[in-house]
Amino acid sequence: MTFQITNIASYCKICNSALFHCASNKKKSMHGQCPIGKESWCFYQQAIANGKTIIEKYTGLPNDILNIMKPVYLELWSRDLLQKCLHGKLRMQMKKESFNGTERNFCLG
């Protein structure tokens, strides 16, 4: 899926939703910031839109790891840094399997 990002706020929203999506688990669903609808990259939001049973199969990021990652994400979202990335339109390709798998493997080892 390709996102066409034209402003800093939309970029921050996508990054924020991805972080919390990866932190979600059976006991603590954190898909509230994920895009909704049948075309969402979030399996949870897709299931809701399609009226299917939601099966959360991942353990999610542990809170310790999430608490370490949050400040890093916030630093990367600084307006000055993001403004350097936005030259007209920024295209960010985020494939569900690649992004989630890479982040989980990196964080969980």
C-alpha positions as CSV (number, residue, x, y, z in Angstrom):
1,M,0.0,0.0,0.0
2,T,1.3,3.4,-0.8
3,F,0.6,6.5,1.2
4,Q,0.8,9.9,-0.3
5,I,1.8,12.3,2.4
6,T,1.5,16.0,1.8
7,N,1.8,17.4,5.3
8,I,3.5,16.7,8.6
9,A,0.3,15.9,10.5
10,S,-0.6,13.0,8.2
11,Y,2.9,11.6,8.4
12,C,2.8,11.7,12.2
13,K,-0.6,10.0,12.3
14,I,0.6,7.1,10.1
15,C,3.8,6.6,12.2
16,N,1.9,6.8,15.4
17,S,-0.7,4.3,14.3
18,A,2.0,1.9,13.2
19,L,3.8,2.0,16.5
20,F,0.6,1.3,18.5
21,H,-0.6,-1.3,16.0
22,C,2.6,-3.2,16.7
23,A,2.1,-2.9,20.5
24,S,-1.4,-4.3,20.4
25,N,-2.1,-7.8,21.8
26,K,-5.0,-10.0,23.0
27,K,-5.3,-8.3,26.3
28,K,-4.7,-4.7,25.2
29,S,-6.0,-3.7,21.8
30,M,-4.3,-0.6,20.5
31,H,-5.8,-0.3,17.0
32,G,-7.8,2.8,17.7
33,Q,-5.4,5.0,15.6
34,C,-5.2,2.6,12.7
35,P,-7.0,3.5,9.5
36,I,-10.5,2.1,9.4
37,G,-12.3,0.3,6.6
38,K,-12.0,-2.6,4.3
39,E,-8.9,-1.2,2.6
40,S,-7.0,-0.6,5.9
41,W,-3.5,-2.1,6.3
42,C,-4.6,-3.1,9.8
43,F,-6.0,-6.6,10.0
44,Y,-8.0,-5.6,13.1
45,Q,-9.8,-2.7,11.3
46,Q,-10.3,-4.9,8.2
47,A,-12.0,-7.6,10.2
48,I,-14.3,-5.0,11.8
49,A,-15.2,-3.5,8.4
50,N,-15.9,-7.0,7.0
51,G,-17.9,-8.2,10.0
52,K,-15.4,-11.0,10.7
53,T,-14.2,-12.4,14.0
54,I,-11.1,-10.6,15.2
55,I,-8.3,-13.0,16.2
56,E,-5.3,-11.2,17.7
57,K,-2.5,-13.6,17.3
58,Y,0.5,-11.5,18.2
59,T,1.9,-10.9,21.6
60,G,2.6,-7.3,20.7
61,L,5.6,-5.2,21.9
62,P,6.2,-5.4,25.6
63,N,5.5,-2.2,27.5
64,D,9.2,-1.9,28.4
65,I,10.1,-1.8,24.7
66,L,7.2,0.5,23.8
67,N,8.4,2.9,26.5
68,I,11.9,2.9,25.0
69,M,10.6,3.4,21.4
70,K,8.1,6.2,22.2
71,P,10.7,8.9,22.8
72,V,12.6,7.9,19.7
73,Y,9.5,8.2,17.6
74,L,8.7,11.6,19.2
75,E,12.1,12.8,18.4
76,L,11.8,11.6,14.8
77,W,8.5,13.5,14.5
78,S,10.0,16.9,15.3
79,R,8.7,19.5,12.9
80,D,12.1,20.7,11.9
81,L,13.2,17.2,10.9
82,L,10.0,16.3,9.1
83,Q,10.0,19.6,7.2
84,K,13.3,18.5,5.6
85,C,11.6,15.3,4.4
86,L,8.6,17.1,2.8
87,H,9.5,18.5,-0.6
88,G,6.1,18.8,-2.2
89,K,4.9,15.3,-1.7
90,L,6.5,12.5,0.2
91,R,5.6,9.0,-0.8
92,M,6.0,6.3,1.8
93,Q,5.4,2.7,0.9
94,M,4.5,0.6,3.9
95,K,3.8,-3.0,3.3
96,K,2.0,-4.6,6.3
97,E,4.1,-7.8,6.4
98,S,7.4,-6.1,5.8
99,F,6.9,-3.2,8.3
100,N,5.4,-5.3,11.1
101,G,7.8,-8.2,10.6
102,T,10.9,-6.0,10.5
103,E,9.9,-4.0,13.6
104,R,8.9,-7.0,15.6
105,N,12.1,-8.9,14.7
106,F,14.2,-5.9,15.5
107,C,12.5,-5.2,18.8
108,L,11.9,-8.7,20.0
109,G,15.1,-10.2,18.6
